[in-house]
């Protein structure tokens, strides 16, 4: 197969999804194939079995390669409780009195990472939040300006080195050597928010990512909350297995909420669970009580995590399929909730459940410029 594409792997608690993209000479990115595989070895934001997870990723990559008819470098997007965020500051004395150079800025970024990242952590992204020259704030990159001290404030996204190295070792065992590892919270916010001010809520099966954006990422959090808790409640309440509970959850998501209070009995054979009937009101209570709890916990994190006032929410991830989650977010946060959409993507791939993988793909493509980049800008890519 011709090697001309980029593979982006989104490792979710429910599904590993791999999207294949190709960049045209004019820089436009198009999707040429996708592969998925049910996740094994990763649940609720925790890697429980590196070998099984690596095998899952291998299967999804192979499916995507067959669908696209091509091969190429593989980039991983990760999320979980082993991903962390820190604010830190770096400071250097410029090498020359003639003005700040690209090397001074690179050294300052490196000093921030050195001061803010512990030995057991691996820096995935470092995002400059602002510069200071002799204590004076500067909003733009201070190239050429004169100062005796250069400082930078940074948001550093890290992952547990032990977790990452173990996963990389398992992937090597199945023939995968990733070209890069990104944090989903960065790739998603970069694509979805752009230069706007908003809060991105990516609610998947096992985790929920919060990204506070205002012309770039300002703060973030990853919570061990997601759709699996709703699925577990259904399974326990109706004495069905988890796969059946997932089917029931999807079936419920498509029902008209006006059925509540009308003594409606549902025949779950319609969603593949034969021999089981349940009152709509009972199922509504099981699901919506958990939805309320999850949204209330998200609200508590927003209030305590320094996210500030929220006016606009971009909602994405697998839980978008359950309409009541968006309604509850809108009511509790008193904010406009917008369901994420993928721009310039064909309808078969344009779904909120694909935004994480597509964000990884776009971020990976940005690391491979169509035209050769200058030495400084090529180096600076390591920090975004």
Buried (B, 14 or more C-beta within 10 A) or exposed (E): EEEEBBBBBBBBBBBBBBBBBBBEEEEEBBBBBBBBBEBBBBBBBBBEBBBBBBBBBBBBBBBBBEBBEBBBBBBBBBBBBBBBBBEBBBEBEBEEEEEBBBBBBBBBBBBBBEBBBEEEBBBBBBBBBEBBBEEEEBEEEBEEBEBEEBBBBBBBBBBBBEBBEBBBEBBEEBEBEBBBBBBBBBBBBBBBBEEEBBBBBBBBBBBBBBBBBBEBBBBBBBBBBBBBBBBEBBBEBBEBEEEBBBBBBEBBBEBEEEBBEEEBEBEBEEBEBEEBEBEBBEBBBBBBEBBBBBBEBBBEBBEEBEBBEBEBBBBBBBBBBBEBBBBBBBEBBEBEBBEBEBEEBEEEBBBBBBBBBBBBBBBBBBBEEEEEEEEEEEBBEBBB
